[in-house]
Amino acid sequence: MLHSIARSCQADACLLWRLAPGSDLNATPPDGRLFVLAQWLKDDKMWASHNLGLSSVTGRAIVAGEADSVPDVRNHPYVDGTDRFFDRTGARTFCAVPIRFVDEQRGAVNVYRNTLRPFRDSELARARGLAALVPSLYQTIRDKVGAALMQSVNGILQAAERNAMDGASSKEGMRAVVQTICELVAVTFQCMETSVFFEDRFVLPGAYELVATTWTDRFPKTSYTKNDGALTSWILARARSVKLFNLLDFHNEKELRKIRKEYEGLTWTDSLEFRDVVRQRFGRAEEGRQPPLSFVGVPIMMGNSVLGAIRCCTAVRPPHYFADGELRLLELVAAQIGQYWSHWVTRRETEEENNSWRAFVNRVSELNHLVQKDLASGELNEDRIYSEALEVAGSVIRGAGILDIRLLDEERQELYYAATKGPAWDAGTLQDRAERRATRYNVKDESIGAQVVRTGTTYVAADLTGDPKFHHRFSGTRRFIGAPLQCQDKVIGVLDIRGLGSADFPKHAVSIAELLGQQLGLYHYLARSIRDLRSAKDELNREIRRQTETYQDLGHQLKSPIFLAQARIQSVLRAVPAETAIAADLNAIRGLISKAKRVGMGIRLFAQLAGSKVEVSQVISLRHDDLIKTLIEYASDHRLLLGPERAVTFHVDRRGFDVLERHDVRVDYDLLEQAVNNVLDNAFKYSFPKTTVRISVGMAENRFHITVVNEGLKLRASETDACKKRGWRSEDAEAVTGEGSGLGLWIVEHIMKAHSGELRVLPTTSSNLTEVKLLFPAG
Amino acid sequence: MRNPIEILSVEDDPLQAEWIRQTIESGVSGSKVIHMSTESEFIARFPGIVSTPPKLILMDVMLRWADPSPNIPGRPADVKEGGMRRAGLRCCTRLAAEPKTRGIPVILYTVLQNSELKELEKELDMVPPNLLYVQKDSNPGELLKKIRRLV
């Protein structure tokens, strides 16, 4: 455009001037300066000078708002004819046409000729007409550049987000993305340095570290806080953008005042050597007017919090200056990067949280295995479990440096240390360590641990510095989590987790601490329950022993009078004629005594079985006559007890008894009587009216058997084992049973085992016959 | 000839039932003991008790539900739940619920002690108004004294 304007006026050069920021046209005299925004030189020999004052011809034209021309630069009161520009370009005459940019800033289009030929009115009119188009053209170009930049930034960030969705969210990846954007901004703004700083609360809260930069030399400062007085710090502290025309203005009192008027308290602490570095970069070491060292910096925000800053410095190409448009563009870029950073931080936190929970679940599972192993051995090693629990907390909570578990001593109402972890616990002499571990805390005092135990709620402190409730046993502790160890609303202690560095605990740390507290509470409850159970079991065993002894004693006491009564009644019965009323009464009495004997023996055996097993004591060889007599006598007794109404009879088959003359069957006779009586008791009790209980003996499977068959209640195949269990009764048996405790066959089974024999119960046949066999080894 | 004084004895032990019959019939002049041996028999014959109420009922507490037979009547839910230890008390509740039998004097004749009986009684919805308690004993004097007074 400038070339076109120059050509239309047959000129050799054309410059576009713009009023520098901070200029004041309304001051008296007007205050300000001009810098070259763009230029066209016929032979492109040099870059036009900066810092043209408002007293110049161009400045006056801008202030007056009217075009002006200079016929001879070497002979004009307001032109410095010795300016190197005129000298280097050979310009002899020029005209200045004032313009107004789209943002209302003033400027001028100057057209220069290398001859003394003055500008004609028609040429001036053409220059004015074309100059009027410059502002909108300039704005269009800027907008286009800005839109291209934003489009590119968006594209980069969208691609980065897509990659992150696929799981790529490493720190290196994030740095690469921000670096690409820095380079893009640097190219667009044509500046030497574009840098981005972010606060990584994960690692070091309060420090804004360099994440990416286009500056290739050694970086003078790679980390800022909000308070270290640097220019970037000011941006971070005030959360405000800064745009400076020339950093060297900090060394010019007048210009500094102007800067401070707009940016209160702003300082630039870098040395002037920076200028030399820049000069070398520009490739213009020679003296003379240098382009300004422009600066623009923008805070990167998310809501009200300052995440970081992006800054650009020293524009390397004309106009060597960052305009408001660049500032606004940088603010848009900052907003985009801020969003990306927030997403990245959230993703990293989520990733950390997921990893921590996964690790926590695994470690707790290991802890449970440990507990299960302990349980198998019957004793829970609480000390080891607490130590392991601290290992778990230390490994899954980032920054957990000092950990311990304090338990409540209910009797003394004090908290004492049950387990500790962290180098701080081992600091000092042996005595120091012992004293540290032995410290106790009253649960009624104001300490945090006491408060956690009293309220059952977790105490969380982000910064304990200055907290009077905190006992500063470990200097440097800043963060603290005190989670209750509890089970069934009862607090039994506290899990203390302290963080030393400045980084915060991760967000999930509290939940992990609370869960671990509950888990430990559960273990503690389990350990206590096991101890209680063991103690109850011991007491129960003692009680069973006492009861067994009592039962045995009662059984022994009964045995003698019953034996005597039985002997006497037998003797009397022998003296009384059979089939008389007295004999019937005596038989009934014998039956009752027999029942009493059976019950008495039952008590003794029950007592034996409660302690261990039935003991066989007085073993004798079974004799043919004795057995027949016993079976008949007991069957008769049972029939009597059943009463005549039921009309149940019995039959003893005498055919098999002679096997006892060929085989030696050794039994404890008292136990044999008990077994036979119990079997007969069931047989009579469950027989239908007007049926017969059949008793037989013999050899089967090389064993001697006593078999009782009755016709009565059904015993199913599925019930033949169950009926030997203590207290078992079938549905029908329940209905017809009066007294009795369901011990009969249970005792018989143990008697048979004591004889290395067998109780065999066969299921009821279709004709309602149930067979019970007592099988004894036979020699 | 005067009508005999009918006394109903509900007792599931045949030897005891016979002893009770002999003791009462010989100790209470003009008495005749009618015997029932199980709870299901009592229920089955309850309509007869209502239509011809006995002068007195001697009730055992722990009673079998039925005698063994190929056709044992099914046990109602309350019998299954309460078991044989409460059988006599269930019979008493039945008597108390029926206006015609409510006034019949009932003697609970049991080996249970009074305190054990009171515990069981607490579970009953209804208790006959003239319920007496006599513990089973080898000396029948106390039992006969009470029977004579009531009949």
Chai-1 contact restraints between the chains, C-beta under 6 A:
chainA,res_idxA,chainB,res_idxB,connection_type,confidence,min_distance_angstrom,max_distance_angstrom,comment,restraint_id
A,G643,B,P14,contact,1.0,0.0,6.0,A-B,restraint_1
A,Y686,B,P68,contact,1.0,0.0,6.0,A-B,restraint_2
A,F688,B,P68,contact,1.0,0.0,6.0,A-B,restraint_3
A,F688,B,S69,contact,1.0,0.0,6.0,A-B,restraint_4
A,G712,B,P68,contact,1.0,0.0,6.0,A-B,restraint_5
A,L713,B,P68,contact,1.0,0.0,6.0,A-B,restraint_6
A,D732,B,I72,contact,1.0,0.0,6.0,A-B,restraint_7
A,A735,B,W65,contact,1.0,0.0,6.0,A-B,restraint_8
A,A735,B,A66,contact,1.0,0.0,6.0,A-B,restraint_9
A,A735,B,I72,contact,1.0,0.0,6.0,A-B,restraint_10
A,A735,B,R75,contact,1.0,0.0,6.0,A-B,restraint_11
A,V736,B,R64,contact,1.0,0.0,6.0,A-B,restraint_12
A,V736,B,A66,contact,1.0,0.0,6.0,A-B,restraint_13
A,V736,B,P68,contact,1.0,0.0,6.0,A-B,restraint_14
A,G738,B,D12,contact,1.0,0.0,6.0,A-B,restraint_15
A,G738,B,R64,contact,1.0,0.0,6.0,A-B,restraint_16
A,G738,B,M84,contact,1.0,0.0,6.0,A-B,restraint_17
